[in-house]
Amino acid sequence: MDIIVYSTEWCGPCKMVKQYLKERGVPFKTIDVGSDQKAASDMVKLTGQMSVPVIYNGKTYVIGFSKNQLDKLIAGKEMD
C-alpha cells in the first residue's frame, strides 16, 4: 500500500502525521504542496480540501491528524 502525505514544511499536524506513521513502520511518500503548485492543485481535485495534512492510500483519504482514522487507513479499512 502506497501512502501519500500531502503537507507543507510549516504544518504542525503534518509533522505529527509523519512521526505517527514512522513510529508504526508505515512507509509513505511526502508531497510538499507548499512548494509544488501542481501537487497542491491535484490534492484539491482529489479531496476538495485546501488544508493539510491530507493522507491518501490510493482509494481513500484522511484530512488532518486523527489517530483513529489513520489506523483505519493503514489497516485498509473503510472510513466511517
VMD Tcl script that builds the backbone (N, CA, C; Angstrom):
set m [mol new atoms 240]
animate dup $m
set s [atomselect $m all]
$s set {name element resname resid chain x y z} {
  {N N MET 1 A 0.847 -1.173 0.000}
  {CA C MET 1 A 0.000 0.000 0.000}
  {C C MET 1 A 0.892 1.235 0.000}
  {N N ASP 2 A 0.687 2.113 -0.949}
  {CA C ASP 2 A 1.442 3.356 -1.017}
  {C C ASP 2 A 0.648 4.464 -0.360}
  {N N ILE 3 A 1.198 5.038 0.687}
  {CA C ILE 3 A 0.548 6.141 1.373}
  {C C ILE 3 A 1.264 7.423 0.992}
  {N N ILE 4 A 0.471 8.424 0.648}
  {CA C ILE 4 A 0.995 9.736 0.302}
  {C C ILE 4 A 0.526 10.713 1.367}
  {N N VAL 5 A 1.467 11.519 1.864}
  {CA C VAL 5 A 1.140 12.571 2.815}
  {C C VAL 5 A 1.362 13.907 2.121}
  {N N TYR 6 A 0.262 14.596 1.839}
  {CA C TYR 6 A 0.341 15.952 1.303}
  {C C TYR 6 A 0.524 16.869 2.502}
  {N N SER 7 A 1.575 17.678 2.479}
  {CA C SER 7 A 1.887 18.506 3.638}
  {C C SER 7 A 2.610 19.774 3.208}
  {N N THR 8 A 2.956 20.583 4.205}
  {CA C THR 8 A 3.815 21.743 4.000}
  {C C THR 8 A 4.918 21.693 5.056}
  {N N GLU 9 A 5.962 22.454 4.841}
  {CA C GLU 9 A 7.092 22.488 5.772}
  {C C GLU 9 A 6.687 23.012 7.145}
  {N N TRP 10 A 5.775 23.951 7.192}
  {CA C TRP 10 A 5.441 24.659 8.433}
  {C C TRP 10 A 4.227 24.104 9.174}
  {N N CYS 11 A 3.659 23.028 8.717}
  {CA C CYS 11 A 2.415 22.479 9.271}
  {C C CYS 11 A 2.710 21.539 10.444}
  {N N GLY 12 A 2.285 21.934 11.645}
  {CA C GLY 12 A 2.477 21.104 12.830}
  {C C GLY 12 A 1.778 19.755 12.749}
  {N N PRO 13 A 0.471 19.724 12.400}
  {CA C PRO 13 A -0.205 18.431 12.274}
  {C C PRO 13 A 0.426 17.528 11.204}
  {N N CYS 14 A 0.998 18.128 10.169}
  {CA C CYS 14 A 1.679 17.329 9.131}
  {C C CYS 14 A 2.866 16.584 9.743}
  {N N LYS 15 A 3.617 17.289 10.564}
  {CA C LYS 15 A 4.771 16.674 11.237}
  {C C LYS 15 A 4.312 15.556 12.162}
  {N N MET 16 A 3.182 15.762 12.837}
  {CA C MET 16 A 2.645 14.740 13.736}
  {C C MET 16 A 2.238 13.489 12.964}
  {N N VAL 17 A 1.600 13.671 11.801}
  {CA C VAL 17 A 1.195 12.536 10.967}
  {C C VAL 17 A 2.418 11.738 10.527}
  {N N LYS 18 A 3.427 12.436 10.034}
  {CA C LYS 18 A 4.625 11.740 9.544}
  {C C LYS 18 A 5.330 10.999 10.679}
  {N N GLN 19 A 5.392 11.606 11.861}
  {CA C GLN 19 A 6.001 10.940 13.013}
  {C C GLN 19 A 5.192 9.709 13.401}
  {N N TYR 20 A 3.875 9.833 13.405}
  {CA C TYR 20 A 2.984 8.717 13.754}
  {C C TYR 20 A 3.197 7.545 12.792}
  {N N LEU 21 A 3.278 7.829 11.506}
  {CA C LEU 21 A 3.499 6.768 10.518}
  {C C LEU 21 A 4.879 6.139 10.685}
  {N N LYS 22 A 5.897 6.963 10.914}
  {CA C LYS 22 A 7.255 6.445 11.119}
  {C C LYS 22 A 7.309 5.519 12.325}
  {N N GLU 23 A 6.677 5.925 13.427}
  {CA C GLU 23 A 6.683 5.118 14.647}
  {C C GLU 23 A 6.041 3.753 14.433}
  {N N ARG 24 A 5.130 3.660 13.500}
  {CA C ARG 24 A 4.450 2.402 13.207}
  {C C ARG 24 A 5.089 1.636 12.055}
  {N N GLY 25 A 6.179 2.161 11.533}
  {CA C GLY 25 A 6.896 1.487 10.457}
  {C C GLY 25 A 6.153 1.487 9.137}
  {N N VAL 26 A 5.287 2.482 8.957}
  {CA C VAL 26 A 4.487 2.560 7.731}
  {C C VAL 26 A 5.228 3.423 6.711}
  {N N PRO 27 A 5.596 2.847 5.559}
  {CA C PRO 27 A 6.263 3.640 4.537}
  {C C PRO 27 A 5.274 4.630 3.908}
  {N N PHE 28 A 5.786 5.801 3.582}
  {CA C PHE 28 A 4.950 6.811 2.950}
  {C C PHE 28 A 5.810 7.747 2.120}
  {N N LYS 29 A 5.148 8.436 1.215}
  {CA C LYS 29 A 5.786 9.445 0.376}
  {C C LYS 29 A 5.222 10.787 0.797}
  {N N THR 30 A 6.084 11.789 0.924}
  {CA C THR 30 A 5.647 13.136 1.281}
  {C C THR 30 A 5.644 14.011 0.040}
  {N N ILE 31 A 4.573 14.748 -0.145}
  {CA C ILE 31 A 4.499 15.734 -1.220}
  {C C ILE 31 A 4.276 17.094 -0.569}
  {N N ASP 32 A 5.215 18.013 -0.789}
  {CA C ASP 32 A 5.148 19.348 -0.203}
  {C C ASP 32 A 4.321 20.250 -1.110}
  {N N VAL 33 A 3.061 20.444 -0.736}
  {CA C VAL 33 A 2.173 21.277 -1.555}
  {C C VAL 33 A 2.453 22.763 -1.367}
  {N N GLY 34 A 3.307 23.097 -0.407}
  {CA C GLY 34 A 3.715 24.481 -0.225}
  {C C GLY 34 A 4.684 24.934 -1.296}
  {N N SER 35 A 5.419 24.012 -1.873}
  {CA C SER 35 A 6.404 24.360 -2.906}
  {C C SER 35 A 6.068 23.768 -4.265}
  {N N ASP 36 A 5.013 22.984 -4.362}
  {CA C ASP 36 A 4.634 22.339 -5.622}
  {C C ASP 36 A 3.171 22.662 -5.934}
  {N N GLN 37 A 2.956 23.686 -6.749}
  {CA C GLN 37 A 1.614 24.157 -7.051}
  {C C GLN 37 A 0.779 23.105 -7.767}
  {N N LYS 38 A 1.388 22.317 -8.652}
  {CA C LYS 38 A 0.637 21.270 -9.342}
  {C C LYS 38 A 0.146 20.222 -8.349}
  {N N ALA 39 A 1.001 19.833 -7.428}
  {CA C ALA 39 A 0.602 18.861 -6.402}
  {C C ALA 39 A -0.515 19.431 -5.537}
  {N N ALA 40 A -0.434 20.712 -5.203}
  {CA C ALA 40 A -1.497 21.348 -4.420}
  {C C ALA 40 A -2.811 21.300 -5.187}
  {N N SER 41 A -2.761 21.569 -6.467}
  {CA C SER 41 A -3.960 21.513 -7.314}
  {C C SER 41 A -4.514 20.092 -7.381}
  {N N ASP 42 A -3.630 19.122 -7.530}
  {CA C ASP 42 A -4.050 17.709 -7.556}
  {C C ASP 42 A -4.725 17.319 -6.247}
  {N N MET 43 A -4.170 17.784 -5.118}
  {CA C MET 43 A -4.739 17.470 -3.811}
  {C C MET 43 A -6.148 18.045 -3.685}
  {N N VAL 44 A -6.335 19.270 -4.133}
  {CA C VAL 44 A -7.654 19.905 -4.057}
  {C C VAL 44 A -8.645 19.162 -4.946}
  {N N LYS 45 A -8.218 18.759 -6.139}
  {CA C LYS 45 A -9.095 17.990 -7.032}
  {C C LYS 45 A -9.483 16.656 -6.402}
  {N N LEU 46 A -8.541 16.024 -5.729}
  {CA C LEU 46 A -8.762 14.724 -5.093}
  {C C LEU 46 A -9.738 14.813 -3.925}
  {N N THR 47 A -9.561 15.837 -3.090}
  {CA C THR 47 A -10.285 15.896 -1.820}
  {C C THR 47 A -11.306 17.021 -1.713}
  {N N GLY 48 A -11.148 18.036 -2.522}
  {CA C GLY 48 A -11.985 19.215 -2.375}
  {C C GLY 48 A -11.525 20.102 -1.231}
  {N N GLN 49 A -10.404 19.767 -0.610}
  {CA C GLN 49 A -9.872 20.488 0.550}
  {C C GLN 49 A -8.598 21.233 0.184}
  {N N MET 50 A -8.425 22.375 0.824}
  {CA C MET 50 A -7.197 23.143 0.629}
  {C C MET 50 A -6.293 23.086 1.855}
  {N N SER 51 A -6.713 22.364 2.885}
  {CA C SER 51 A -5.918 22.289 4.108}
  {C C SER 51 A -5.089 21.008 4.138}
  {N N VAL 52 A -4.018 21.046 4.903}
  {CA C VAL 52 A -3.147 19.892 5.079}
  {C C VAL 52 A -3.083 19.564 6.558}
  {N N PRO 53 A -2.708 18.375 6.905}
  {CA C PRO 53 A -2.282 17.280 6.047}
  {C C PRO 53 A -3.458 16.538 5.417}
  {N N VAL 54 A -3.168 15.973 4.253}
  {CA C VAL 54 A -4.070 15.033 3.605}
  {C C VAL 54 A -3.274 13.750 3.422}
  {N N ILE 55 A -3.812 12.653 3.901}
  {CA C ILE 55 A -3.145 11.365 3.807}
  {C C ILE 55 A -3.994 10.495 2.902}
  {N N TYR 56 A -3.366 9.902 1.872}
  {CA C TYR 56 A -4.096 9.187 0.833}
  {C C TYR 56 A -3.446 7.828 0.591}
  {N N ASN 57 A -4.257 6.780 0.499}
  {CA C ASN 57 A -3.711 5.439 0.270}
  {C C ASN 57 A -4.106 4.851 -1.086}
  {N N GLY 58 A -4.567 5.681 -1.992}
  {CA C GLY 58 A -4.923 5.201 -3.326}
  {C C GLY 58 A -6.403 4.970 -3.510}
  {N N LYS 59 A -7.142 4.874 -2.400}
  {CA C LYS 59 A -8.585 4.696 -2.530}
  {C C LYS 59 A -9.376 5.567 -1.571}
  {N N THR 60 A -8.771 5.991 -0.504}
  {CA C THR 60 A -9.453 6.855 0.463}
  {C C THR 60 A -8.440 7.809 1.070}
  {N N TYR 61 A -8.935 8.832 1.733}
  {CA C TYR 61 A -8.038 9.820 2.314}
  {C C TYR 61 A -8.509 10.244 3.695}
  {N N VAL 62 A -7.551 10.781 4.456}
  {CA C VAL 62 A -7.807 11.344 5.771}
  {C C VAL 62 A -7.320 12.782 5.721}
  {N N ILE 63 A -8.132 13.686 6.241}
  {CA C ILE 63 A -7.731 15.084 6.327}
  {C C ILE 63 A -7.483 15.406 7.787}
  {N N GLY 64 A -6.291 15.910 8.069}
  {CA C GLY 64 A -5.934 16.251 9.440}
  {C C GLY 64 A -5.304 15.076 10.158}
  {N N PHE 65 A -4.986 15.299 11.426}
  {CA C PHE 65 A -4.330 14.269 12.231}
  {C C PHE 65 A -5.349 13.627 13.152}
  {N N SER 66 A -5.796 12.437 12.775}
  {CA C SER 66 A -6.724 11.648 13.582}
  {C C SER 66 A -6.149 10.237 13.686}
  {N N LYS 67 A -5.687 9.862 14.883}
  {CA C LYS 67 A -5.087 8.539 15.061}
  {C C LYS 67 A -6.061 7.437 14.659}
  {N N ASN 68 A -7.316 7.577 15.033}
  {CA C ASN 68 A -8.323 6.579 14.714}
  {C C ASN 68 A -8.472 6.410 13.194}
  {N N GLN 69 A -8.582 7.518 12.491}
  {CA C GLN 69 A -8.735 7.448 11.040}
  {C C GLN 69 A -7.450 6.955 10.365}
  {N N LEU 70 A -6.294 7.370 10.879}
  {CA C LEU 70 A -5.028 6.892 10.312}
  {C C LEU 70 A -4.871 5.392 10.503}
  {N N ASP 71 A -5.259 4.889 11.682}
  {CA C ASP 71 A -5.166 3.445 11.928}
  {C C ASP 71 A -6.049 2.674 10.947}
  {N N LYS 72 A -7.226 3.190 10.677}
  {CA C LYS 72 A -8.115 2.547 9.699}
  {C C LYS 72 A -7.514 2.596 8.301}
  {N N LEU 73 A -6.934 3.722 7.929}
  {CA C LEU 73 A -6.314 3.872 6.616}
  {C C LEU 73 A -5.152 2.888 6.471}
  {N N ILE 74 A -4.321 2.792 7.497}
  {CA C ILE 74 A -3.176 1.884 7.480}
  {C C ILE 74 A -3.648 0.432 7.339}
  {N N ALA 75 A -4.718 0.090 8.042}
  {CA C ALA 75 A -5.250 -1.274 8.007}
  {C C ALA 75 A -6.045 -1.544 6.739}
  {N N GLY 76 A -6.307 -0.512 5.942}
  {CA C GLY 76 A -7.071 -0.698 4.714}
  {C C GLY 76 A -8.553 -0.826 4.938}
  {N N LYS 77 A -9.029 -0.394 6.115}
  {CA C LYS 77 A -10.452 -0.484 6.435}
  {C C LYS 77 A -11.196 0.716 5.864}
  {N N GLU 78 A -12.480 0.525 5.645}
  {CA C GLU 78 A -13.331 1.608 5.174}
  {C C GLU 78 A -13.473 2.659 6.260}
  {N N MET 79 A -13.554 3.907 5.850}
  {CA C MET 79 A -13.731 5.007 6.796}
  {C C MET 79 A -15.201 5.123 7.164}
  {N N ASP 80 A -15.450 5.658 8.363}
  {CA C ASP 80 A -16.818 5.887 8.822}
  {C C ASP 80 A -17.503 6.937 7.979}
}
mol reanalyze $m
mol bondsrecalc $m
mol representation Tube
mol addrep $m
